Amino acid sequence: MNSPDTLPNNMLVYVVEDDPVVRLGCAQALTLEGIAVREFGDAESAFAALRHAPPVVIVSDIRLPGIDGLTLLDSIKARSDSADIPVILTTGHGDVAMAVSAMRSGAYDFIEKPFHSERLVDTVRRALEHRSLVVENRNLRAQLGSERTLLGRSPPMQRIHSLISAIGPTGADVLIVGETGTGKEVLARALHTASRRSGPFVALNCAALPEAVFESEIFGHEAGAFTGAQQRRIGKFEYASGGTLFLDELETMPLALQAKLLRALQERYIERLGSNTPVTVDVRVIAAVKRDLKQLSDQGQFRADLYYRLNVVSIELPALRQRADDIPELFAHFVRAACVRYDKREPAWTSEDMMRWQLHDWPGNVRELKNVAERFSLGLDDGLPQPPMGADSLAARMVRAERSYIEDALRNAGGQVIKAAEQLGLPRKTLYDKITRHGIDPNAFRQGTQP
């Protein structure tokens, strides 16, 4: 049995009951299941404790001295910091109709007295899992509207995360090498966040700029520097001062400007077009390329001195096909984000679907995966070819074995995902993703319903 200190998210449950015998029985039943409990004899003291030690679930009697359980429920739901806490009401036979009405007002469930400890524990376990999903969904929504989360727990991505932790705070210039769609700008933003620099993150795609405006866009210009330059313009280098300048597809920068970029990196000052006055800049430069700069340098298409200046700190971002283990997490993230954005219900996929996605080559990398996930969320065909895969192939056997292990763990845990995750040594979110991928219903393994 786990101690309360070792439980994920400190699974603290409030038990609010004025009958000391019932209160003690509830507390003991939950504690024996490894669930941390705080006991309260009235609603007032429980409500006062919310601010200092908020619970994950509240179990409350309806009939209490002073404030009753229904008023406590209303007060909890009215507070922004506790509105999503599941409240389980316990009630006598005569209050069942009242409890049903309370569920329409936001109560998670109710238990009619007298009840067995197993019923209490099972209801609390379900409420804990519900709260866990609510919190995860809230965190996901906080990430929506931004593609700045570098997801993945495969060995290649663990190395990337380690590099972010090591290099991010140093402020050193960085060269990112990766194929189209691998997430080079996402990595650059992660490095900027890790640097704690107070200035902005400024991104510039070098391939999107006509050569005629390149110098003005990066270094700025003075009024009258060229026809049409009616006033001074601050370039991206100055605008990013105090922060990070991200130069994407740097290999497309004209050779003449590469010399000026090298000078800016070495001297940390720039000169606006049409001016001889140096302007000091405090900028961290992160450059991204999708081609081998050394090869381009050898061919005379990229300055060798700029290459060696940038190559001091280099990060190679792996292609998606090199980290197929991350596809389930990435796909689930993109599907959930798309469903929130399009107000759609999350569709289910089969283990065969996921195996096909993991076997795909993904020439467009994460960007292509995101597009496929969005099409899937809208109920459209994913447009990917069906790879040949026999029933006895290694991939098929691995899928069947993983599903079998998960089902065995759920069966042993009586359908409780939290316990099954502990048995398998997996984070709960990972197990939830795998359950969804395999189309497994945990409720089918609850006592009395096991297949």
FENCORKA-V60507 format. One record per helix or strand of 3 or more residues. SS is the DSSP state (helix for helix, strand for strand). FROM is the first residue (numbers start at 1). LEN is the number of residues. If there is no record, write none. Layout:
ss = (SS & SS)
from = (FROM & FROM)
len = (LEN & LEN)
This chain:
ss = (helix & strand & helix & strand & helix & strand & helix & strand & helix & strand & helix & helix & strand & helix & strand & helix & helix & helix & strand & helix & helix & strand & strand & strand & helix & helix & strand & helix & helix & helix & helix & helix & helix & helix)
from = (4 & 12 & 20 & 36 & 43 & 57 & 69 & 86 & 93 & 109 & 117 & 155 & 174 & 184 & 201 & 206 & 211 & 236 & 244 & 250 & 255 & 269 & 278 & 284 & 293 & 304 & 314 & 320 & 351 & 365 & 394 & 417 & 428 & 442)
len = (3 & 5 & 13 & 5 & 7 & 5 & 10 & 6 & 12 & 4 & 27 & 16 & 4 & 12 & 5 & 3 & 9 & 4 & 5 & 3 & 13 & 3 & 3 & 6 & 6 & 7 & 3 & 23 & 9 & 13 & 19 & 8 & 11 & 4)
